[in-house]
């Protein structure tokens, strides 16, 4: 996403939407997180549960906006912005690049960055 942004292949709104999806993905606990890091910040388990559930709901709503779980746009955005994969790891770069950019466009509207 950084390269696409630097080359002006995506809009600033699409870039922000991708970053937001990634942040929600991380907050949802879909990537490994050590609880002790949060406990040092003074957060309780209840706080973590509430925040995590909220982030999981945000991810689910974003997945629905992208066409539903398993749809072509959802899969590519999930793999790149969630799992941290790059286009070369996923398969057909040209097709997936196009789908990824389309997915970011959908997310930019979903998150209210664009109309």
DARAKA-V458755 format. One record per helix or strand. SS is the DSSP state (A for helix, B for strand). FROM is the first residue (numbers start at 0). LEN is the number of residues. If there is no record, write none. Layout:
ss={SS;SS}
from={FROM;FROM}
len={LEN;LEN}
//
This chain:
ss={A;A;A;A;A;A;A}
from={1;11;34;44;71;86;92}
len={5;16;6;21;11;4;18}
//
